[in-house]
Amino acid sequence: MKILVLGHGAIGSVLAKLLQKEAGVKLVISADICFKEVKKFEKLHQISINLANKAEFAGILDKYNPDLVINAISPNFNSDILNECVKAGINYMDMAACWEPDTDKNAVCPYKIEQFDFDKQFRSKNILGLIESGVSPGMTNLFVRECADEFDEVEDVKIRLVDYSGSDKLSLAWSKESLLDEIGAKPLIYKDGKFKIMEPFSSPEDYEFPAPYGKKKVNIICQDEIGTIPFFIKLKNIDIKDYDDQVDIHKFLYELGLISKKKIKFGDMEISPFEFVNKVLPDVSFNNEDPKFNEAQFAFAVEVKGKIKGKTSKIRYFVLFPNQKEINKLGLNANFISYPTALSAKIFAMAIPKIKTKGIIPPEALDKEIRKFALSELDKTKGVIVKKERL
């Protein structure tokens, strides 16, 4: 495969390094506006791109003719990239949606997964768009399907994340803008067969994670999984909550109104608190060499309750990724969030040639054979622990 990775940031840079190590990958083209000149390595080319220039992007697709385009920049570019992939007849993958309120008053879900607008076009071109394919969303969706397929009837789905930075000081492991957007967004849940909008940091609960975390307080968060899973798996309830040791900092920013995008007058200029905070916050930490971040770690639990042959049962998967100290040893210049995300995206990308389905699909729509491949790849990755249990 020839793969074009758009974006050389915290996730895209790690993803490009992981992909070029794969025997099935002939060439990785890493494209970012930060590159000022073309650099060519054995299986990696670094090129400059400005996605605001559609003609330039189309020219790059024509020149390299990749088998797959991965958006690792921002979901704000999803629609433009999807449109060019349709024109060129090239498979597409991303890791998140813009997840904006749907302006269609008749929409079932109040938030829109914009990639689905391209489903018919992708089908007509006989190409695939695998969306929401990082770690969360992404691997979480896949594990929900794995659990759900063991039940005759699915009642409740709980997705519980661990975002442990290992420090009480603010540390950004991914896009500042995306983090601030998530903090300020009103979370969505699916309850009794209907979507419901909640308030940020609401519905706290004490959740018992497997070792080494145990009981932790989790809060509801706004994540894309809720926008796709109910359309592909019949269930009654689903929500996603997060244990984050920096949640007090996030709540402080939210409660002071520092996430607001409403412009305010400041001298002779107008600026939103969101823009100001986005400017003054520290940059993303690509590689946390500081020992105080050694124990930083990402994990997730997917717990499904339902009925099997008339009896109520619970199944839970717990996936624990390496801590920062172990990630540093990999030499990828990755952090405890970018590595699990890039690793998951790499696994999904390598599954693309095996997928027969065409159109736009999320991971929970993948066939059992493809899911088996993805789970096997994850399970055999050094330092990743996958645990299944019946509760």
N, C-alpha and C positions, 0 to 999 in steps of 0.2 A: 504493500500500500504506500501511496504518497499522501501525506497528511499535512494540511495547512492549518497551523495553530495561530489564531488571531489573538495577539496579546502576549507580552513577555513580562507580565507582572508577577505577583507572588505565586499565583497558580499556573499561569501559562508557561513561565520559565521552567518550573518543575515538571510540568506535563511534557514539554518538549524533550527534556533530558530523559525521562522515563520511556517515552515512545521510541527514541532513537536506539535504545538498547534492545528493542524487540526484533527478533529475526524476521518477523513478517512485515516489518516496516522498511521500505526501500529508501525513503527520504522524508524528513520532517522539514517543512518550511515554517520558520518562526517569523511572524510579521508583526511589527510594532512601529509606532511613530517615533519611538526613541532611537531606533536604528538610523544612522545617518548614511551608511553605505552598506553595500552587499558584502557579507562575509560567508565563505563557504568552507565547511568542514566535511568530514567523511560522509556522514549521513544527515547533516544539519546545515541548512542555509538560513541565514538571518537577513531579512530584507525590510526595508522601510515601507510603511503603508499609512495612508490617511483615509480612514473609512468614510470621512465626509466627502471624499472625492470618489463617486461611484464609478466613474470611467476608469480610474486608476485600479480600483478593486477588480472590476471586470477584466482589465488587462492582465492582472496577476493570475486570475483564474484561467484565462486563456493560455498564458505562457506556461504555467506549471501543470495545468490539468490534473489537480489532485483528486484522489478517490474520496476524500472526506475533508470537510471544513469544520473546524471546532471553534466556536466563539468562547474565548477565555478572557475577553476584555470586559464587557458590560452587557447586561440584557437590554440596555437601551438601543443596542445595535442589532438585536435579534431580527427584527422585521426587514431591515435593509439587507442583512446577510442572507436571510432566507429567500428574499426576492431574487438576489443574484444567483443563488444556488439553483433556483428553479430555472432561470434562464440558461444556465450552463449545464443543467442536468447532473448536479453533484450532490452527493450525500452530505448531510448536515448533522451537527451535534452541538448542544449547549449545556449549561449547568444551572440555569435559572431563568425565570420569566421576569418581565417588568412588574407583573403582579399589581397592576393599577386597577382602580374601581372601574367596573364595566358600565359604560354609558347606556347600554341597551336595557331599557326598563323591564323587558321580558326575560332577561338573563336569569338562569337558575342560580348561578353563583355570582355573588356581588363583586368578586374580583375576576379579572380576565387573564387567562393564559393565552397570550396573543399568538403564540406559535401555531395553535390549532386553526387559525384563519388560513393557513397554507396547506392544510391537509389534502384538499381536493387537487390542488396544483401539483403537490408532490406525488400523489397517486397517478395523476395523468402522465407524469414524466418517469414513472416507475423508479422513483428514488425514495430514500429513507431520511426522515428527520427524527433522530433520537434525542428527545429533549429532557431537561431536568436531570442530567446525568453526571452529577458529582457525587458527593457523599450524602449530603442532606440539603436539598432533595437529591435523590439518586439511589444510592445503596439502601437507604431507608425504605423507599418505595418497593424495591425489589424484595426486601425481607418481609414487608407486609404481605406481598403476594405469596411468598413461600409459606408463610403461616396460614393465610386465608385458604389456600388450596387443600389444607388438611381438614377443613371444617365443612360440614353440610350447610351450616348457617353461621354467618359472622355477625356478632352483636357489637362488640366494642374493640376499637383499636387505639392503643396508646403508643405514641412515639416519644421517647424520653432521651434527651441529649445531655452529654457532659461536655461543657466547655470550661476546662480547668486551666487557667493561665499560670497557676503556681505563684502568683504575686498579687499584692494588694495595690500595686501601681498600675496605672492604665497602660495597656499594651495592645497594639492593634495587629492582629494576625491576618487581616484581609482588608479589602477596600473600605476606607473611611466613609465614603459616601454611602456604600451599601449598608454598612453597620448603622449609620445614623438613620437611614431610611427604615431599617428593620425596627430600630428602637421606637421610632415615632409612628409606625404603622399599626392600625388596629387589627389584632389577630382575628383569624377566622377559625371557627370550629364547625363540625358537622354533627348535629344532635337530633336524634329521633327522625332521621331522614331529611333534615333541612339544614341549610347553611345559616350560621348565626355569627354576627360580628361582635367581638368582645373588646374590652378596654385593655390597653397595654399593662402588663405586669399583674393582671387579674387572675383569679382562680388559682391561687397558690396551693400546693399540696406537698406533703412529705412522701417522696417516692423511694422505695427500697431497691437501689441498684445492687447488682452482684458485686462481689469484692473486685477491686479494693475500695469502692466508694461508699457502699452501704446507704443508709438513709440520708437523703439530701432534699432540701427545699427546692422545688421546681416551679417556674412560672410559665404561663402560656405565652407563646411567641407567634409571630406572623411568618409562616413558612409555606412554600409552594405545594408541599405534599397534599395539603387539604384541598387544593384546587383541582387536583387530577384524580386522586385515588377513588373518591366516591363515584366517579364516572366509569371506572373500570372494574371495581369490586363492589358487589352488593353488600352493604353494611348499614348498621343503625347509627353508630357514633364513632367519631375519630377526632382526636386533638393531638397537638404536639406541644410539649413543654420542655424547658431547658434549665439545667443546673449550671449557673455561670457565677464564678467567684468574683466577677466584676459587676454584678447586677446592681449593686448600690450606686456605682458610678453612673451606670446607664439611667437608673431611676432619677438620680440627681439632675442629669442633663434634661430628661423629659419633663420633670415636674417644674423646673425653672423656665420652661418654654424655649430652651436652647436648641430644640430640634425643629422649631417652627419654620416654615418656608415663607411666611408672610413678611413682606418687605417692611422695614421700619426706617424712619428718617434718622440719619446720623451725619450731622453737619450739612454739607452740600450734596451728600450722596444718599442713596437708599440701598440697604443691604438686609438680607434675612439673617436671623440668628443661625439658621442651618449653614448658610454660606460662611459666616464668621467662624463657627466652631469647626467646620470642615477645613478651614485654613490654619487654625491655630493648633489643632490636634497633631500629635507626633505622626510621622510617616509610618507606613506599614513596616514591621520588623520581618525581613525576609528570613533571617537566621538568628535565632536567639542563643548566642554563645554565652551570655551572662548566666552564671551558675544558678541564679535565683529563679530562672525559668526551666531548670532541668526537668522538673516533674510536670510541666505543662503537658496536657494530654486531651485528646478528643475521643469520645466513645458514644455509642448509642444503644438503646434498648428498644426493641419492637415487641410489644405484648398484645396478643390477640385473644379475645374471649369469644366463644361461640359454642355451637352444639355439634357433637359427633354422635351419630346414631341415637339422637334424642337426649344425650347426656351433656351437661355443661362442662366445658374444659377450657384450659388456658395454655397457650404456648408462648414462650418468650425466647427471642434471640438477643444475645448481648455481644456487641462487637467492640473490641478494645484495640485502639491503634497505639503504636509506639509513643513513648513520651519524648519530650524535646531532646533530652540527652542522647537517646538512641537514634533519633532522626538526624542529629548533627553528624553522627558517624557515617551516614550514607553519602555525605559530600554533595548533597543536592541543593544546598543553600535554601532549605525549606523550613517552615515552622510547623507547629502542631496542628494547624488548620489547613495550610496549603498542601501538606503532604497527603493527608487522608483524602482531600478533595481531588488532587491530581492523580493519585493512585487509583481511585475509583473511576475517574474519567478515562484513564489509560485502559483499564479493564473493559469498560464499555466500548471504547474505540476499537479495541482488538476483537470485539464480538461483532462489529458491524458487518464484515464479510459473511458471517454465518447467519445473519438475520434475513429471513425471506419476506417478512412483512414490509409493505411499502406505505408511505404516508407519514404523518406525524404521530409519534407514539411516545409515552413516558415509559420508564423501566417496568412498571407493574403490568404493562401490556405485553411484555416479552414472553415468548414460548418457554416451556419448561426446560427444553434442551439448552437454550441460550442462558437461562438463569443458572442452570447447573454449571455451565462453563464459567460464568462470572463468579459464582460462589466458590468454585474450585480454585480459581485464580487468586481470589481474596484470601482464602483459607491457607494457601501455600506460601503467601507472602511472609517473609521473615518479620517477626515482631507483632504480627496481627493475630489477635485471639478471637475466635468465633465460638461462642458457647450457646447451645440450645438446651432448653429445659421445659418440662411440663410442670406447671404450677398447681 
